[in-house]
Amino acid sequence: MGRRTAWWGAVCRFGALRAAVVTALVCGTAVALPGRPAVAADAPSPYAFAPDARSVASATGAADAARLEAGRTYKSSLPVTGDTYYRLDLDATSNAYVSATAIPPADAEVSSSDGLRISVRDADGGSCSFRTETFAGGSLSSHAITAVGMREISADRPRCAKAGTYSVVVERVGTTAPGDVTWDLELSTFLEPPLKRTGATTAPEAWNSDAPRPVTDKPERRSGGAGFASAVPVGQGAWRSDLTPGQTLYYKVPVGWGQQVHATAELAGGAGDSRIAVGALELSLHSPVRASLDEDSLNYRGKPITAALEPLPPVRYENRYGATDRVKDMRFAGSYYLVVHLAAHVAERFGDGPYTVTLRVRLSGSDRTGPGYAGQFVPQGVFAPVVGAPGGLLPGGGDGGGGGGGPEDDTAMTVLAVSGIGGGTVVLVVLGVWTVVGRRRARAQIWASAQKPAA
């Protein structure tokens, strides 16, 4: 009876997983078909909230703050002035992260000092962290901007290592002007489990900071998503899309433990003259919890330009002990987000477009086994990629240390993540791989059940 139950459980799980793969492939094909622009040329898409985002009201104080559940995404609003409060109920072992993405109206005027600040506070109002992000250094064109707060278990802040209720406080920064309006706000929450065993507590001092050789692959057409939740997966290679002024595209790149991600964005040229669009092209990189890691912004004169990210260290757990935020935030393996924005005022100087942008992505470094976590990330879908598949990794539900899958899993998920998610041939290949995986898993579970002594 035990063997039969184990077999049917494996079959049911495989069937559900195969259905999920079919759905993902069909949907992926729809967004990745060549020649399908992300938006109409004359109407850039606004930021796309997660489809399962729950609406939650902002509060003006901790007493009335709405509770944010781990692993959930919420839609709220950010007023022109004043703090907005939300609540987190946390244990005494997990690190917690909250991303706040503010979305000004498409026609809003923003300055270099405008942005948002997020902080996490304990029950007594003491600060556990705060982070401010502004439009300084980037395009002064209205687009989504993200800041991340965290409650980190650390000996430096023992009051923030206790179980209990914490406040997430979000506010706008910069100067207000007549006519300013409330911004939309997307909030996402993440939990990182503790390690099974404590390791090194210093960040690696030496890593390869040389710029890699450029990717010279022929670009494949791949329109990006309109938000973090709809970010389109890409791997190493060249990916081409059309952008209209004011539009932002989101891509996600699976980066494994020990790997570095490098990226450039090329804006094609047109009729160059004496005109100039300041901060026309912006390329930025975000961590799995959406923390801003690096960005580059370039002026446009109608001639080809290339925005490039500065080299960042390989992904390692110990990076969290580094001296700068850009090093500290390279602490997870999982989905890293590349965001490309074309400033709205490009249309005033060079026309409505669309404009061709080519994203070139390179992953360097060898895959490593990550640290052993005593639990699961929440949510699992953006963390802990399965390690071992050459040329591509897909975030999955492992324990961060290479668990959760074997070589067969790596093969199937690599095909799904970075092969192009194209036509019917890919569908058949992936389903064939999953069939083999499912049968092997079922046999393995039957064998494991047979080895257990009868009750």
C-alpha positions in Angstrom: 0.0 0.0 0.0 2.9 2.3 0.9 4.6 1.7 -2.5 1.3 2.4 -4.4 0.7 5.6 -2.5 4.3 6.8 -3.2 3.9 6.0 -6.9 0.6 7.8 -7.3 2.0 10.8 -5.4 4.9 11.0 -7.8 2.6 10.6 -10.8 0.3 13.4 -9.6 3.1 15.8 -8.9 4.7 15.1 -12.3 1.3 15.6 -14.1 0.8 19.0 -12.4 4.4 20.0 -13.1 4.1 19.1 -16.8 0.9 21.1 -17.0 2.7 24.1 -15.5 5.5 23.8 -18.0 3.0 23.6 -20.9 1.3 26.8 -19.7 4.6 28.6 -19.2 5.8 27.6 -22.7 2.6 28.7 -24.4 2.6 32.0 -22.5 6.3 32.5 -23.2 5.8 31.9 -26.9 3.2 34.6 -26.9 5.5 37.3 -25.6 8.6 36.1 -27.4 7.3 35.9 -31.0 9.5 37.8 -33.4 7.9 41.0 -34.6 5.5 41.4 -31.7 6.2 44.8 -30.2 5.7 45.2 -26.4 3.4 48.2 -27.0 1.9 50.4 -29.7 4.3 52.9 -31.0 2.3 55.9 -29.8 1.3 54.6 -26.3 4.1 53.3 -24.1 2.9 50.7 -21.5 2.8 51.9 -17.9 4.4 49.8 -15.2 2.7 46.4 -15.0 1.9 45.4 -11.4 2.0 41.7 -10.4 -1.3 40.1 -11.5 -1.8 38.7 -8.0 -1.0 42.0 -6.2 -3.4 42.7 -3.4 -4.6 46.3 -2.8 -3.6 47.5 0.6 -4.2 50.9 2.2 -1.3 53.0 3.5 -1.5 54.2 7.1 -0.1 57.4 8.7 1.1 55.5 11.8 2.2 52.1 13.1 -1.0 51.5 15.0 -3.2 51.4 11.9 -0.6 49.8 9.5 -1.8 46.9 7.3 0.1 43.6 7.6 2.3 42.5 4.7 2.6 38.7 4.4 5.9 37.2 3.4 6.2 36.2 -0.3 3.3 38.5 -1.3 3.1 41.5 -3.6 0.8 44.5 -2.8 -0.4 47.6 -4.6 -0.7 50.8 -2.6 -0.1 54.5 -3.0 2.5 57.0 -2.0 1.3 60.5 -1.1 3.1 63.7 -1.9 4.1 64.2 1.7 4.2 62.2 4.9 5.2 58.7 5.9 3.2 55.7 5.0 3.3 52.7 7.3 2.9 48.9 6.8 3.5 46.0 9.2 5.6 42.9 9.2 5.4 40.1 11.7 8.8 38.4 11.8 10.5 35.5 13.6 13.9 35.6 15.2 15.9 33.7 12.6 15.0 34.9 9.0 16.3 37.9 7.2 13.4 40.0 5.7 13.4 42.2 2.7 10.7 44.6 1.4 11.0 46.3 -2.0 9.0 49.5 -2.7 8.6 50.4 -6.3 7.1 53.9 -6.8 5.5 54.7 -10.1 5.0 58.4 -11.0 2.5 59.3 -13.7 3.9 59.0 -17.2 3.7 62.8 -17.7 5.1 63.7 -14.3 8.1 66.0 -14.1 10.9 64.6 -11.9 14.1 66.2 -10.7 17.4 64.6 -9.6 16.5 64.9 -5.9 13.1 63.2 -6.4 12.7 59.6 -5.2 11.7 57.5 -2.3 13.0 56.3 1.1 12.2 53.1 2.8 13.0 52.1 6.3 12.3 49.1 8.6 11.8 49.8 12.3 11.4 47.7 15.4 8.4 47.9 17.7 10.0 50.9 19.6 10.7 52.8 16.4 14.4 52.0 16.3 15.9 51.8 12.9 16.9 48.4 11.4 17.7 49.8 8.0 16.9 52.6 5.5 17.6 53.1 1.9 17.0 56.1 -0.4 16.8 56.0 -4.2 16.5 59.1 -6.4 16.5 60.0 -10.1 20.0 61.5 -9.6 22.5 60.1 -12.1 19.8 58.6 -14.3 17.2 59.8 -16.7 15.0 62.7 -15.6 12.2 61.0 -17.4 9.3 59.7 -15.4 9.6 55.9 -14.7 9.4 53.4 -11.8 12.0 53.7 -9.1 12.7 51.1 -6.4 14.2 51.1 -2.9 14.6 48.1 -0.6 14.5 47.9 3.2 15.5 44.9 5.3 15.5 43.4 8.8 18.8 41.5 8.9 19.8 39.2 11.8 23.0 40.8 12.9 25.0 41.2 16.1 25.3 44.9 15.3 21.6 45.4 15.8 20.4 42.9 18.5 17.1 44.7 18.9 16.3 43.9 15.3 16.9 40.2 15.8 13.9 39.6 18.0 10.6 38.0 16.9 7.8 40.5 16.8 6.1 43.3 14.8 8.2 45.6 12.7 7.1 48.7 10.7 7.9 49.4 7.0 7.9 53.1 6.4 7.9 54.6 2.9 8.1 58.3 2.0 8.8 60.5 -1.0 11.9 62.6 -1.0 12.7 65.7 -3.0 11.0 69.0 -3.5 7.2 69.1 -4.0 5.6 71.4 -6.5 2.1 72.6 -7.2 0.2 69.9 -9.1 2.2 67.0 -7.6 0.0 63.9 -7.3 0.1 60.6 -5.4 2.3 58.0 -6.9 1.3 54.3 -7.3 3.3 51.9 -5.2 4.2 48.2 -5.5 5.4 46.4 -2.4 7.0 42.9 -2.4 8.2 40.9 0.6 10.9 38.3 0.8 12.3 36.0 3.5 15.8 34.4 3.6 16.2 31.5 5.9 19.2 31.1 8.3 22.2 29.0 7.5 22.6 25.5 8.8 26.1 26.4 9.8 27.8 29.7 10.2 30.5 30.4 7.6 32.9 33.2 6.8 31.9 36.7 8.1 34.0 38.8 5.7 33.5 39.6 2.1 36.0 38.2 -0.5 38.6 40.9 -1.1 39.8 39.7 -4.5 37.6 39.2 -7.6 37.8 39.8 -11.3 36.9 43.4 -11.9 38.0 43.5 -15.6 35.4 44.2 -18.2 34.7 40.9 -20.2 34.9 40.6 -23.9 31.7 41.7 -25.6 29.0 39.3 -26.6 29.0 39.2 -30.4 26.1 36.9 -31.0 23.5 37.8 -33.6 20.6 39.5 -31.7 17.4 37.6 -31.2 14.2 39.5 -30.9 12.9 39.5 -27.4 10.4 42.1 -26.1 10.8 42.8 -22.4 8.1 42.9 -19.7 6.6 46.1 -18.3 7.4 45.3 -14.6 9.3 43.1 -12.3 6.6 40.4 -12.2 6.4 40.3 -16.0 10.2 40.4 -16.6 11.1 38.3 -19.6 13.8 35.6 -19.0 17.0 35.9 -21.0 20.4 34.2 -20.7 23.8 34.9 -22.1 23.4 36.3 -25.6 22.1 39.3 -27.5 18.5 40.3 -27.4 16.8 43.0 -29.5 13.6 44.9 -28.9 11.8 48.1 -29.9 11.3 50.9 -27.4 9.2 54.0 -27.7 10.1 57.1 -25.7 8.9 56.9 -22.1 8.9 53.1 -22.2 10.7 50.8 -19.7 11.5 47.1 -20.4 12.2 44.5 -17.7 14.3 41.3 -18.2 15.5 38.7 -15.7 18.7 36.8 -15.9 19.3 33.7 -13.8 22.7 34.1 -12.0 24.2 31.2 -10.0 26.5 31.1 -7.0 30.0 32.2 -8.1 28.8 33.9 -11.3 29.1 37.5 -12.5 26.6 39.1 -14.7 27.7 41.7 -17.3 25.3 43.7 -19.5 25.2 46.5 -22.1 22.4 48.2 -23.9 22.9 49.6 -27.4 20.6 52.3 -28.8 20.6 52.4 -32.6 21.4 55.6 -34.4 19.2 57.8 -36.6 19.6 61.2 -38.2 22.2 62.8 -36.0 22.5 66.6 -35.7 23.2 69.2 -33.1 20.2 68.3 -31.0 20.7 66.3 -27.8 18.5 64.3 -25.4 20.0 64.3 -22.0 19.9 61.0 -20.1 18.1 59.4 -23.0 19.1 55.7 -22.4 19.2 54.2 -18.9 20.3 50.6 -18.1 20.1 49.4 -14.5 20.6 46.1 -12.6 18.6 44.9 -9.7 19.0 42.0 -7.2 16.5 39.2 -6.7 14.9 41.3 -3.9 14.9 44.2 -6.5 17.7 46.3 -4.8 19.4 48.7 -7.2 22.9 47.5 -7.9 24.2 49.7 -10.7 23.0 51.9 -13.5 24.3 53.8 -16.5 22.7 56.7 -18.3 23.8 58.3 -21.6 22.9 61.3 -23.7 21.7 60.8 -27.2 22.6 62.8 -30.3 21.0 60.6 -32.9 24.1 58.4 -33.2 24.5 54.9 -31.7 25.3 54.8 -28.0 26.0 51.9 -25.6 25.2 52.0 -21.9 27.3 49.5 -19.8 27.2 48.3 -16.2 30.3 48.4 -14.1 31.7 45.0 -13.1 30.2 43.6 -10.0 31.6 40.8 -7.8 30.5 37.2 -8.2 27.4 36.2 -6.3 28.4 34.9 -2.9 26.7 34.7 0.5 29.6 36.5 2.1 29.2 39.6 0.0 26.7 40.9 2.6 29.7 41.7 4.8 31.2 44.0 2.1 31.8 47.8 2.5 29.4 49.1 -0.2 25.7 48.4 -1.0 26.5 47.3 -4.5 28.8 44.6 -3.1 26.5 43.7 -0.2 23.5 43.2 -2.4 25.2 40.6 -4.5 24.3 38.1 -1.8 21.8 35.8 -3.5 21.8 33.4 -6.4 18.6 33.8 -8.5 16.9 36.1 -10.8 18.7 39.4 -11.4 16.7 42.1 -13.3 17.9 44.2 -16.2 15.8 47.3 -16.7 16.1 49.5 -19.8 14.4 52.9 -20.1 14.2 55.3 -23.0 13.5 58.9 -21.9 10.2 60.4 -22.9 11.9 63.6 -24.2 13.6 61.7 -26.9 10.4 62.0 -28.9 10.6 65.8 -28.8 14.0 65.9 -30.3 14.2 62.8 -32.6 10.6 61.6 -33.1 8.2 59.1 -31.7 10.2 56.0 -32.8 10.1 53.1 -32.1 13.9 52.9 -31.5 15.9 49.7 -31.6 17.7 48.6 -28.4 20.0 45.6 -28.2 20.7 44.1 -24.8 23.9 42.1 -24.6 24.3 39.8 -21.6 27.3 37.7 -20.5 27.6 35.4 -17.5 31.2 34.6 -16.3 32.6 32.5 -13.6 32.0 28.9 -12.7 28.9 27.6 -10.9 29.4 26.9 -7.2 27.5 25.1 -4.6 25.8 27.7 -2.5 25.5 27.8 1.3 23.4 25.3 3.1 20.2 27.0 4.2 18.1 25.6 7.1 14.8 26.2 5.3 13.3 27.6 2.1 13.3 31.1 0.6 9.9 32.9 0.5 8.9 33.1 -2.3 11.0 30.3 -3.8 10.6 31.4 -7.5 13.3 34.1 -7.5 16.0 32.5 -5.4 18.2 29.4 -5.1 18.8 28.3 -8.7 19.6 24.7 -9.3 23.4 24.5 -9.9 25.1 22.4 -12.5 23.6 23.2 -15.9 26.3 24.6 -18.2 25.3 27.9 -19.8 22.2 28.6 -17.8 20.4 28.4 -14.5 16.8 28.8 -13.5 15.7 29.9 -10.1 13.9 27.0 -8.4 12.8 25.7 -5.1 16.1 24.2 -3.9 17.7 25.0 -0.5 20.3 27.3 -2.0 23.0 24.6 -1.8 22.4 22.8 -5.0 19.6 20.7 -3.6 16.2 20.3 -5.0 17.2 18.8 -8.4 19.7 16.8 -10.3 21.1 16.9 -13.8 17.8 16.1 -15.4 16.2 19.0 -13.7 18.9 21.3 -14.8 18.6 20.3 -18.4 14.8 20.8 -18.6 14.9 24.1 -16.7 17.7 25.5 -18.8 15.7 24.8 -21.9 12.8 26.7 -20.5 14.8 29.6 -19.1 17.2 30.6 -21.8 16.7 28.8 -25.0 14.3 31.3 -26.5 11.0 29.7 -25.4 10.0 29.6 -29.0 7.9 27.2 -31.1 6.5 23.7 -31.0 9.8 22.0 -31.3 10.9 23.4 -27.9 7.6 22.4 -26.4 8.1 18.8 -27.5 11.7 18.7 -26.3 10.9 20.1 -22.9 7.9 17.7 -22.4 10.1 14.8 -23.4 12.7 15.8 -20.9 10.1 16.2 -18.2 8.6 12.8 -19.0 12.0 11.2 -18.4 12.5 13.2 -15.2 9.0 12.3 -13.9 9.5 8.6 -14.5 12.9 8.6 -12.8 11.5 10.4 -9.8 8.6 8.0 -9.6 10.9 5.0 -9.6 13.2 6.7 -7.1 10.3 7.3 -4.7 9.0 3.7 -5.1 12.5 2.4 -4.3 12.9 4.8 -1.3 9.5 3.6 0.0 10.5 0.0 -0.4 13.5 0.5 1.8 11.5 1.9 4.7 10.7 -0.6 7.4 7.0 -1.4 7.8 5.2 0.4 10.6 
